[in-house]
Amino acid sequence: MNFNFQNKMVLITGASRGVGAAAAQLFANAGARVALHYNQNKEKAEAVIGSLSGENHQLFQADLVRKEAGVELVEQVINAFGNIDIIINNAGIYEEHPQEETDLESWMDVWERTINICLLAPAHISYAATPYMIKNGGGKIINITSRGAFRGEPTATAYGAAKAGLNSVSQSMAKALGNKNVFVYAVAPGFIETEMVQYLLDGEDADFYKNQSPLSRFSKPEEIAKTIAFLASEGTDYLTGGIIDVNGASYLRS
């Protein structure tokens, strides 16, 4: 695929590693200016931005657990770049909390963190950015969800719920904003070869998890990034509201 994002300004949350870092590389290679968000991994975020082609990329730190952080992040990016053309809401956390093994206080803490980062932050970021997109003639919002939104996550209930909610947010905003030339999509991956799930690849059950897909592997971050870039490209407006499964046929729905 040949992508062209010359003169486009892209905000990517969770860009210090994994899918966010791969997307940053792809967009920069295609001519975009990239605003890379990170929370704690400043050293890794600096390594990512230092590896990008082109110029005028910038790092932004924000702890998206804070309900105000998403709006503040958008304001900082607007102040630095003047506009946002494309948003990739990629930041997320996955914390296991089996119901029968988790005390109530821990259960509530995990739910609050997960919902704040995986659901509320993307909603608030999108809300804050869309007036600027509309003023500039339109934009694209791509939310990274999960196959867990459909199949259920028995040991990570909050994660499954947050990602299902983000699918719904994507579809609702697609309906609300389509006539303003703001198009909203969701990408729902399965397992991806990232630090988040490295413990599965290193464990004795690695083959069990890889063989959930007939490809017998996890996806590469670059594969998800290419799907993101496709949706962000020109000519995909009529896909707005779509939820794109990228899970190697590990979970099929119809």
N, C-alpha and C positions, 0 to 999 in steps of 0.2 A: 504494500500500500504506500502511495505517495501522499503525504499530508502537507498542507500549506496553511500555516497559522501566522503568516506575516502580519505584523501590526495588531495582533490579538494579545490581550492581557488575560492571563490565566491564574486563578487562585486555586491552589491544591492544598487541602488540609491533610495532616499526617504524611508529610512529604519527606521525612528523614530516612525512610527505609521502605522496602517492599513495593507495593503497587504505587504508592505516592511518589517514591523516588523514580520508579520506572516511567511513570507518566510525565514527571518533570523532564526527564531526559528526552522523551519522545517529543513533547511540545516544544522544548528549546531547540531541538534539532530541526523542527519544522518552522522555526522563525518566531515563535511566541516569546513574549516577556513573561516570566513566571514569578509569582509570589508564592514562596514555599513556607507553609506553616509547620511549626513543630511545637512540642511541649517541653520535654525534658532532654531529648537527645540533640543538644546543640552541636556537639562535635560531629555527629553523623550528618546533621543538617548542613553544617558548613562544608563537609566533604562532598555532599550532593551538589550544593550550589557551585562549589569550586570546579566540579566536573562538567558543568553545563556549557554547551556551546552558546555563542551569542553573548549579549551584554544586557545590563540593566535588570538582572534578576535580583530578588531581595528576599531576605529571611524575615519571618514574623513569628514571635513567640506568643502563645496563648494557651492557658489551661482551660480547655473546653468543658470541664466539670462546672466551672462558674457560669451561671446563666447569662451573665452580661458579656462573657468573653467573645462569643461569636459576633455580636454587633460591634464590639470594640475592634475586632480583627478586620471587619469590613471597612470601618472608618479609617483604620490605619492604612489599609491597602489603597483606598480611594485617595487619601492624602498623599500617598507616595506616587501613585501611578495615574490618578485622575479618572480612571474608569475600571470596570471589570467586564470582560466579554464572556468568560467561561468560568464556571465554578465546578470543581471536582470535590465533593464532600466525601472524603475518603477516611478521615480519622475515625478510629473505633477502638474498642477494647473488648476482649473476650475473657471473662472470668467464670470458671466453673463454680457452681454452688448447688450441689445435689441437695434436694429438699430434705431428705431424711438425715443428712449429715451436717447441715448448716444451721447454726443457732439463729434466732430471730434477728438479733442486732446485725450480725454479719450479712444475713439475707437482705435486710433493708439497705445496708450500705452498698452492696453490690448492685442492687436494683437502681439506686439513686445515681451512682456513678455511670452505669451502663446507659440508662435512659438519657441522662444529661449529655453524654458524649455522642452516643450513636443515633439519637433521635432528636432531642431538642436543639443541639448545636447546629445540625444541618438545617433544621427548620428556621432557626433564628438567622443564620448566615444568609439563607436564601431570601428571607423576608427583608433583611437589611439591604441586600444588594439589588433586588429587583427594581426599585425606583431608578437607580442609576442605569441599569440595563435598558429600561423602557425609555428613559431620556435619550439614550444613545442609539436607539433604534432596534434593540433586542439583545438576546443573549441565549446562552445554553447553561443548564444546570444538570449535572450528572451525579446522582447519589449512589454510593457503593453500598449495596445491601448484602444479602446472603441467601443461599439455598435454605439455610436454617429458618428463614421466614416462612417457608412452606412445609418443610418436613418435620419441624419441631426440634427443640434442643433440650432433651430431658435433664441434662446436667448443667445447662446454662440458659435457664428459662428467660432471664432478663434479656439476654442477647437475642434470642429468637423473637421475643416480643418487640424489642426495639427495631429490629430489622423489618419485621412485618409492618410496624408503624411507619417506617421510612418509605416502604413501598407505597403505602397509602398516601403519605405526604406528597410523594412524587406525582402520583396520579391526580390528586386534588389540585396541586399547583399547576400541573399541565393543563387541566381544564380552566383554571382561573386565569392563566397568563398567556395561553396560546394566541388570543386575539391581540396581544401586545407584542408579539414576536419574541416571546421568551418561552423556550422549549425545555421541557423537563423530562429526564429519563432516569431509570434505575438499572444498575448492572448487578446481577445476583450471582456471585461466584460460588464455587465449592471450595475445597481445600486448595490453598495457594502455597507455594514454597517460600514462606517468609519466616522470620524469627518467631512470629506468634505461634506457629505450629511446628517449629523445629523439634520440639520434644516428642512429637508423634513420629516424625521421620527417624529419630534416633532411638525410638523405643522398640521393644520386641514385637509389637503389633503393627509395625510399619507396613507390612505387606497387606494386612487387613484393610488399613485405611486407603492405601494406594489402589487396591483392587476394587474399591467402590466404583471406580471408573473403569470401563473396558479398555481405556488407554493405559491402565496400570501405573498411573503416576498422578502427582498433583500438577496443577497448572503452574506456569511460570508467571511472575509478575508482569513480564513484558506482554504476555498474551492478553491479560486483563487491560493493560495500558492501551493496546491496539484497539480493543473494543471501545474503550473510553474515547479515544481519538476519533474513531469512526463516527460515533454519535455527535461529537463536537464539531464535525466537519459540515460543510455546506451540503445541502441536499437531503438531510435527514429530518427535516422539520416534521414530516408526517408520521414519524415514529414517536412523536411526543406522547408521553404517558405510558410508553412501553417499558416492560421489565424484561431485560435481556438475560437469559440464563447462560452462564459460562462455567459449566461444572463438569465437562467431559462425560456427559450422560450418566453421572453418578446419581442424579435425582431428576426424574422426568415428570412433567405435569402436562395436562392437556385440558 
